[in-house]
Amino acid sequence: MLLFASEGGWLNYPGIEAWKFVNLAIFIGLGIYVLRHKINEKLLARRDAIRQELISAQTQHEQAVALVAEADSLLGRVDDDVRNLQEQARVEAEQERQRLAAGTEREVEKLKQQAQREIERADKLARKELRRFLAHRSVDLARESLRQRIRPEDDALLIKESIGELRRTTV
């Protein structure tokens, strides 16, 4: 090496100095020769790691694409699901309205029947009270009429007849 450095000419041109490049090439060559197996192993390991990362990235990409497709599918069905839910809610609301209307009708009918029974019961009670009142009034009027029309002699005669009837029935 020094041989090249001592010679004159273009090899020692300032800035180029070829001997430096030759020394560098020899150093790199020796380094590569000595470290070739280690470098090769490291490069192969790095290549395998990169390959595994690429495979993993590809798998993740495929999974992501599948998830996006599934999400798109779900989003596409959201409108249909919303429409179905709205229709179902409308149908259920209509059924509930009909059920409540039927329940209300039954309750109104029950109340009508109960009111009719109450009216009939009140009518019977009023008629009964009226009959009793009329009977008492009739008895009172008859008593008054008898008091005004009957004389003391007629009264004594009625008492004798009543006593006579009592004797006949006991004997």
TITOR-458814 format. One record per residue: x, y, z of N, C-alpha, C, O, CB in turn; residue number from 1. Coordinates in steps of 0.05 Angstrom, whole numbers, plus 5000, padded with zeros to 4 digits. Glycine has a CB too. Layout:
N
PT n.px n.py n.pz ca.px ca.py ca.pz c.px c.py c.pz o.px o.py o.pz cb.px cb.py cb.pz resi
PT    X    Y    Z     X     Y     Z    X    Y    Z    X    Y    Z     X     Y     Z  NUM
...
//
This chain:
171
PT n.px n.py n.pz ca.px ca.py ca.pz c.px c.py c.pz o.px o.py o.pz cb.px cb.py cb.pz resi
PT 5016 4977 5000  5000  5000  5000 5017 5025 5000 5013 5045 4986  4981  5000  5024    1
PT 5036 5023 5015  5053  5046  5016 5067 5050 4990 5076 5072 4983  5073  5043  5039    2
PT 5069 5028 4976  5082  5030  4950 5067 5048 4932 5079 5065 4918  5084  5002  4937    3
PT 5042 5046 4931  5025  5064  4915 5027 5093 4924 5026 5111 4908  4996  5054  4914    4
PT 5030 5095 4950  5030  5122  4961 5057 5137 4954 5057 5161 4951  5026  5121  4991    5
PT 5078 5122 4951  5104  5135  4946 5107 5142 4917 5123 5160 4910  5126  5116  4955    6
PT 5094 5129 4900  5097  5135  4871 5083 5161 4865 5065 5169 4880  5085  5113  4854    7
PT 5091 5174 4847  5080  5200  4839 5059 5196 4818 5054 5173 4810  5101  5219  4830    8
PT 5047 5217 4809  5029  5216  4787 5000 5220 4796 4994 5232 4817  5031  5190  4773    9
PT 4984 5211 4780  4956  5217  4784 4944 5203 4808 4923 5211 4818  4940  5209  4759   10
PT 4958 5182 4818  4949  5168  4841 4951 5184 4866 4937 5180 4886  4964  5142  4844   11
PT 4969 5204 4866  4972  5221  4889 4960 5248 4885 4967 5268 4898  5001  5223  4897   12
PT 4943 5250 4866  4931  5275  4860 4915 5284 4885 4901 5268 4897  4912  5273  4835   13
PT 4918 5309 4893  4906  5318  4918 4875 5314 4917 4862 5323 4898  4913  5347  4925   14
PT 4864 5302 4937  4835  5297  4940 4827 5270 4930 4808 5258 4940  4820  5318  4924   15
PT 4842 5258 4910  4835  5232  4901 4850 5211 4916 4838 5193 4927  4840  5229  4870   16
PT 4874 5211 4917  4892  5194  4932 4881 5165 4930 4868 5156 4949  4895  5203  4960   17
PT 4886 5153 4910  4876  5126  4904 4883 5105 4924 4868 5086 4929  4885  5117  4877   18
PT 4906 5109 4937  4914  5089  4957 4894 5087 4980 4891 5066 4992  4942  5096  4967   19
PT 4880 5110 4986  4860  5109  5007 4837 5091 4998 4825 5076 5014  4851  5137  5013   20
PT 4830 5093 4973  4808  5077  4963 4815 5048 4962 4798 5030 4967  4800  5087  4935   21
PT 4840 5042 4955  4849  5015  4954 4849 5003 4982 4840 4981 4986  4877  5013  4941   22
PT 4859 5019 5001  4859  5010  5029 4831 5004 5039 4825 4984 5052  4873  5030  5047   23
PT 4813 5023 5031  4785  5019  5039 4773 4994 5027 4759 4979 5041  4768  5044  5031   24
PT 4779 4989 5002  4768  4965  4989 4779 4940 5001 4764 4920 5005  4775  4966  4959   25
PT 4805 4940 5008  4816  4916  5021 4804 4912 5048 4797 4890 5056  4847  4919  5024   26
PT 4801 4934 5063  4788  4932  5090 4760 4921 5088 4751 4904 5104  4789  4959  5104   27
PT 4745 4932 5070  4717  4923  5067 4716 4894 5058 4700 4879 5067  4702  4941  5047   28
PT 4733 4887 5039  4734  4859  5030 4741 4840 5052 4728 4819 5055  4755  4856  5007   29
PT 4761 4846 5068  4768  4829  5091 4745 4828 5111 4739 4807 5122  4794  4840  5104   30
PT 4733 4851 5116  4710  4852  5134 4687 4835 5125 4675 4820 5140  4701  4881  5138   31
PT 4682 4836 5099  4660  4820  5088 4668 4791 5089 4651 4774 5096  4654  4828  5059   32
PT 4693 4784 5083  4702  4756  5083 4700 4745 5112 4690 4723 5115  4730  4753  5073   33
PT 4708 4760 5132  4708  4751  5159 4679 4750 5170 4671 4731 5183  4726  4769  5177   34
PT 4664 4771 5164  4637  4773  5176 4615 4762 5157 4591 4765 5163  4632  4802  5182   35
PT 4623 4751 5135  4604  4742  5115 4583 4723 5126 4559 4727 5120  4619  4727  5093   36
PT 4590 4704 5142  4570  4685  5153 4551 4699 5172 4527 4695 5171  4584  4662  5167   37
PT 4562 4716 5190  4545  4730  5209 4526 4750 5194 4503 4752 5200  4562  4745  5229   38
PT 4538 4764 5175  4522  4783  5160 4500 4768 5144 4477 4777 5143  4539  4800  5140   39
PT 4508 4746 5132  4489  4730  5117 4466 4720 5135 4443 4721 5127  4503  4707  5103   40
PT 4474 4710 5159  4453  4701  5177 4435 4723 5186 4410 4720 5187  4466  4688  5202   41
PT 4446 4746 5192  4430  4769  5200 4412 4778 5177 4388 4784 5182  4448  4792  5209   42
PT 4422 4779 5153  4406  4787  5130 4383 4767 5125 4361 4774 5119  4423  4790  5105   43
PT 4390 4741 5128  4369  4720  5124 4348 4722 5146 4324 4720 5141  4382  4692  5124   44
PT 4357 4727 5171  4338  4730  5193 4320 4755 5188 4296 4754 5192  4352  4732  5220   45
PT 4333 4776 5180  4318  4801  5174 4299 4797 5151 4276 4806 5152  4337  4824  5168   46
PT 4308 4782 5130  4290  4776  5108 4266 4760 5117 4243 4765 5109  4305  4761  5086   47
PT 4271 4740 5134  4249  4723  5144 4230 4740 5162 4206 4737 5161  4260  4699  5160   48
PT 4241 4757 5178  4225  4775  5195 4208 4793 5178 4184 4797 5184  4243  4791  5214   49
PT 4220 4804 5157  4205  4822  5139 4183 4806 5125 4161 4816 5122  4224  4835  5118   50
PT 4190 4782 5117  4170  4764  5103 4147 4759 5122 4124 4760 5114  4184  4738  5094   51
PT 4153 4752 5148  4132  4746  5167 4115 4772 5172 4091 4770 5174  4145  4737  5194   52
PT 4128 4795 5173  4113  4820  5177 4095 4825 5153 4073 4834 5156  4133  4843  5181   53
PT 4106 4819 5129  4089  4823  5105 4065 4804 5105 4043 4812 5098  4106  4818  5080   54
PT 4070 4779 5113  4048  4759  5115 4028 4769 5135 4004 4768 5131  4059  4731  5121   55
PT 4038 4777 5159  4020  4787  5180 4005 4811 5170 3981 4814 5175  4036  4793  5205   56
PT 4019 4830 5157  4005  4854  5147 3984 4846 5126 3963 4858 5126  4026  4873  5135   57
PT 3991 4826 5109  3971  4818  5089 3947 4805 5103 3924 4811 5095  3984  4797  5070   58
PT 3952 4789 5123  3929  4777  5138 3912 4798 5152 3888 4797 5150  3940  4757  5159   59
PT 3926 4818 5164  3911  4839  5177 3895 4856 5157 3873 4864 5162  3930  4857  5193   60
PT 3908 4860 5134  3894  4874  5112 3869 4859 5103 3848 4871 5100  3913  4879  5089   61
PT 3872 4833 5100  3849  4817  5091 3827 4817 5113 3803 4819 5107  3857  4788  5086   62
PT 3835 4816 5138  3816  4817  5160 3802 4844 5160 3778 4846 5164  3829  4812  5187   63
PT 3818 4865 5156  3806  4892  5156 3787 4895 5133 3766 4907 5136  3829  4913  5154   64
PT 3794 4885 5109  3776  4886  5086 3751 4871 5092 3729 4880 5085  3790  4875  5061   65
PT 3753 4847 5105  3729  4832  5112 3712 4847 5132 3687 4848 5129  3737  4804  5124   66
PT 3725 4860 5152  3709  4876  5171 3696 4899 5158 3673 4906 5164  3728  4886  5193   67
PT 3710 4912 5139  3697  4934  5124 3674 4924 5108 3653 4937 5107  3718  4948  5106   68
PT 3677 4901 5095  3655  4890  5080 3631 4883 5098 3608 4889 5091  3664  4865  5064   69
PT 3637 4871 5121  3616  4865  5140 3602 4890 5150 3578 4891 5152  3627  4849  5164   70
PT 3618 4911 5156  3607  4936  5165 3590 4949 5143 3568 4959 5149  3629  4956  5173   71
PT 3599 4948 5118  3583  4958  5096 3557 4942 5094 3535 4954 5089  3598  4956  5070   72
PT 3559 4916 5097  3535  4899  5096 3516 4907 5118 3492 4910 5114  3542  4870  5098   73
PT 3526 4910 5143  3509  4918  5165 3497 4945 5161 3474 4950 5167  3525  4917  5191   74
PT 3513 4964 5151  3502  4990  5145 3481 4990 5124 3462 5005 5125  3525  5010  5137   75
PT 3485 4972 5104  3465  4969  5083 3439 4958 5095 3417 4965 5085  3475  4951  5061   76
PT 3441 4941 5115  3417  4930  5127 3404 4947 5148 3382 4943 5157  3423  4903  5139   77
PT 3419 4968 5157  3409  4985  5178 3382 4998 5170 3363 4999 5185  3429  5007  5186   78
PT 3382 5008 5145  3357  5021  5135 3334 5001 5135 3312 5007 5144  3361  5032  5107   79
PT 3339 4977 5126  3318  4956  5126 3310 4949 5155 3286 4946 5161  3328  4931  5112   80
PT 3330 4947 5173  3324  4941  5201 3307 4963 5213 3288 4958 5228  3349  4937  5217   81
PT 3315 4988 5207  3300  5011  5218 3271 5010 5208 3252 5014 5223  3313  5038  5211   82
PT 3268 5006 5182  3241  5004  5170 3225 4981 5183 3202 4984 5190  3242  5000  5140   83
PT 3238 4958 5186  3225  4935  5199 3216 4942 5228 3194 4936 5236  3243  4911  5198   84
PT 3235 4954 5243  3228  4962  5270 3205 4982 5271 3188 4980 5288  3253  4973  5284   85
PT 3206 5001 5253  3184  5021  5252 3158 5007 5246 3137 5013 5258  3190  5043  5232   86
PT 3158 4989 5226  3133  4975  5219 3124 4958 5242 3100 4957 5249  3138  4957  5194   87
PT 3143 4944 5255  3135  4928  5278 3124 4945 5301 3104 4937 5313  3160  4912  5288   88
PT 3136 4968 5306  3126  4986  5327 3098 4996 5319 3081 4998 5337  3145  5009  5331   89
PT 3094 5002 5294  3067  5011  5285 3047 4990 5289 3025 4995 5299  3068  5020  5256   90
PT 3054 4965 5281  3035  4942  5284 3029 4938 5314 3006 4934 5321  3047  4917  5271   91
PT 3050 4938 5330  3046  4934  5359 3029 4956 5371 3012 4951 5388  3073  4932  5374   92
PT 3033 4981 5362  3017  5003  5372 2988 5000 5364 2970 5005 5380  3029  5030  5362   93
PT 2984 4991 5339  2956  4987  5330 2943 4964 5346 2920 4967 5354  2956  4980  5300   94
PT 2958 4943 5351  2947  4921  5367 2941 4930 5395 2920 4923 5406  2967  4897  5367   95
PT 2959 4946 5406  2954  4956  5433 2929 4974 5434 2913 4973 5453  2979  4971  5444   96
PT 2927 4991 5413  2903  5009  5412 2878 4992 5410 2858 4998 5424  2906  5028  5388   97
PT 2878 4972 5393  2855  4954  5391 2849 4940 5417 2826 4937 5425  2859  4934  5368   98
PT 2870 4930 5430  2866  4916  5456 2854 4935 5476 2836 4928 5491  2893  4905  5466   99
PT 2865 4960 5477  2854  4979  5496 2825 4987 5490 2809 4990 5508  2872  5004  5497  100
PT 2820 4989 5464  2792  4996  5456 2773 4973 5464 2751 4978 5474  2790  5001  5425  101
PT 2782 4948 5459  2765  4926  5466 2762 4925 5497 2740 4920 5506  2777  4899  5456  102
PT 2783 4929 5512  2781  4930  5541 2762 4952 5550 2747 4948 5569  2809  4933  5553  103
PT 2764 4975 5537  2747  4997  5545 2718 4990 5539 2700 4996 5555  2755  5023  5530  104
PT 2713 4978 5516  2686  4970  5509 2675 4950 5530 2652 4952 5538  2684  4957  5481  105
PT 2691 4930 5537  2682  4911  5558 2676 4925 5584 2656 4919 5597  2704  4889  5562  106
PT 2693 4943 5591  2689  4958  5616 2664 4975 5615 2649 4976 5634  2713  4976  5623  107
PT 2659 4988 5592  2635  5004  5589 2610 4986 5591 2590 4993 5603  2635  5019  5562  108
PT 2612 4963 5578  2589  4944  5579 2584 4934 5607 2561 4932 5616  2594  4920  5560  109
PT 2606 4928 5622  2603  4920  5650 2589 4942 5666 2571 4937 5682  2630  4913  5662  110
PT 2599 4967 5662  2587  4990  5676 2558 4994 5669 2541 5000 5686  2603  5015  5671  111
PT 2551 4990 5644  2523  4992  5635 2506 4971 5649 2484 4976 5660  2520  4989  5605  112
PT 2516 4946 5649  2501  4924  5662 2498 4930 5692 2477 4925 5704  2515  4897  5657  113
PT 2520 4939 5705  2519  4945  5733 2499 4967 5738 2483 4966 5758  2547  4952  5744  114
PT 2499 4988 5722  2480  5010  5725 2452 5000 5721 2434 5008 5736  2486  5033  5705  115
PT 2447 4983 5701  2421  4972  5697 2411 4956 5721 2388 4958 5730  2420  4954  5671  116
PT 2429 4940 5733  2422  4925  5757 2416 4943 5780 2397 4939 5795  2445  4906  5764  117
PT 2431 4965 5783  2426  4984  5804 2399 4998 5800 2384 5002 5819  2449  5005  5805  118
PT 2394 5004 5775  2368  5017  5769 2345 4998 5776 2325 5006 5788  2366  5026  5739  119
PT 2348 4973 5767  2327  4953  5773 2323 4949 5803 2301 4947 5813  2333  4926  5759  120
PT 2346 4947 5817  2344  4944  5846 2331 4968 5860 2314 4965 5877  2373  4939  5858  121
PT 2339 4992 5851  2327  5017  5862 2297 5018 5855 2281 5027 5871  2341  5042  5850  122
PT 2290 5009 5831  2262  5008  5823 2246 4989 5841 2224 4996 5851  2259  5000  5793  123
PT 2257 4965 5845  2243  4946  5863 2240 4957 5891 2219 4955 5903  2258  4919  5863  124
PT 2262 4969 5901  2261  4980  5928 2240 5002 5930 2225 5004 5949  2289  4990  5936  125
PT 2240 5020 5909  2221  5042  5909 2192 5031 5908 2175 5041 5922  2227  5061  5886  126
PT 2188 5011 5891  2161  4999  5889 2153 4987 5916 2130 4989 5925  2160  4978  5866  127
PT 2172 4973 5928  2166  4960  5954 2159 4981 5975 2139 4979 5990  2190  4943  5963  128
PT 2175 5002 5976  2170  5024  5995 2143 5037 5989 2128 5044 6007  2192  5045  5994  129
PT 2138 5041 5963  2112  5053  5955 2089 5035 5963 2069 5045 5973  2111  5058  5925  130
PT 2091 5009 5960  2070  4991  5968 2066 4992 5998 2043 4993 6007  2076  4962  5959  131
PT 2088 4991 6013  2086  4992  6042 2073 5019 6051 2055 5019 6068  2113  4989  6055  132
PT 2082 5041 6038  2070  5067  6044 2040 5067 6038 2024 5076 6054  2084  5089  6029  133
PT 2034 5057 6014  2005  5056  6006 1989 5038 6025 1967 5045 6032  2002  5046  5977  134
PT 2001 5016 6034  1987  4998  6052 1982 5012 6079 1960 5011 6089  2003  4971  6056  135
PT 2002 5024 6089  1999  5039  6115 1979 5062 6112 1962 5066 6129  2027  5050  6124  136
PT 1982 5075 6090  1963  5098  6085 1935 5088 6082 1916 5100 6092  1972  5114  6060  137
PT 1932 5065 6068  1905  5054  6064 1894 5046 6091 1871 5051 6097  1906  5030  6045  138
PT 1910 5033 6108  1901  5025  6134 1894 5050 6151 1873 5050 6164  1923  5008  6149  139
PT 1911 5070 6150  1905  5095  6165 1879 5108 6155 1863 5117 6170  1929  5115  6162  140
PT 1876 5109 6128  1852  5121  6117 1827 5104 6124 1806 5115 6130  1854  5123  6086  141
PT 1830 5078 6124  1808  5060  6131 1801 5064 6161 1778 5066 6168  1814  5030  6125  142
PT 1821 5066 6177  1816  5070  6206 1802 5097 6211 1782 5098 6226  1843  5070  6221  143
PT 1811 5118 6197  1799  5144  6199 1770 5142 6189 1752 5153 6202  1815  5165  6184  144
PT 1767 5129 6168  1740  5127  6156 1722 5111 6175 1699 5119 6180  1740  5113  6129  145
PT 1732 5090 6187  1716  5074  6206 1711 5091 6231 1688 5090 6241  1731  5048  6213  146
PT 1728 5105 6240  1724  5121  6264 1702 5142 6259 1686 5148 6276  1750  5135  6273  147
PT 1703 5153 6235  1683  5173  6229 1656 5160 6225 1636 5173 6232  1691  5189  6205  148
PT 1654 5137 6213  1628  5125  6206 1617 5107 6228 1593 5105 6231  1632  5109  6181  149
PT 1633 5095 6244  1623  5075  6263 1613 5090 6288 1624 5110 6298  1646  5055  6271  150
PT 1591 5080 6297  1579  5091  6321 1586 5073 6344 1595 5050 6339  1548  5094  6318  151
PT 1582 5082 6369  1589  5065  6391 1573 5039 6392 1583 5019 6401  1585  5080  6417  152
PT 1548 5039 6383  1533  5015  6383 1544 4994 6363 1545 4970 6369  1504  5021  6376  153
PT 1553 5004 6340  1564  4986  6320 1590 4974 6331 1597 4951 6325  1569  5001  6293  154
PT 1604 4990 6346  1630  4981  6357 1625 4959 6377 1639 4938 6377  1645  5005  6370  155
PT 1605 4962 6394  1599  4941  6414 1590 4916 6400 1597 4894 6408  1577  4951  6433  156
PT 1574 4919 6379  1565  4896  6363 1588 4881 6351 1588 4856 6351  1544  4904  6342  157
PT 1607 4895 6340  1631  4883  6327 1648 4868 6348 1659 4847 6342  1648  4904  6312  158
PT 1650 4879 6372  1665  4866  6392 1652 4840 6401 1666 4820 6404  1669  4885  6417  159
PT 1625 4840 6403  1611  4816  6411 1614 4794 6389 1618 4771 6396  1581  4822  6415  160
PT 1613 4802 6364  1616  4783  6342 1644 4771 6343 1648 4747 6337  1610  4796  6315  161
PT 1664 4787 6348  1691  4778  6348 1696 4758 6371 1710 4739 6368  1711  4801  6351  162
PT 1684 4764 6394  1686  4746  6417 1672 4720 6411 1682 4698 6418  1675  4759  6443  163
PT 1650 4721 6398  1635  4697  6390 1651 4680 6371 1651 4656 6373  1608  4704  6378  164
PT 1665 4692 6353  1681  4677  6334 1705 4664 6348 1713 4642 6340  1691  4696  6311  165
PT 1715 4678 6367  1738  4667  6382 1729 4642 6398 1744 4622 6400  1750  4688  6401  166
PT 1705 4642 6409  1695  4620  6424 1690 4596 6406 1696 4573 6413  1669  4627  6439  167
PT 1680 4601 6383  1674  4579  6364 1700 4566 6354 1701 4541 6350  1658  4589  6340  168
PT 1721 4581 6351  1746  4570  6341 1761 4555 6362 1776 4537 6356  1763  4592  6330  169
PT 1758 4562 6387  1772  4549  6409 1758 4523 6417 1771 4505 6428  1775  4567  6433  170
PT 1732 4521 6411  1718  4497  6420 1719 4475 6400 1708 4454 6404  1689  4504  6425  171
//
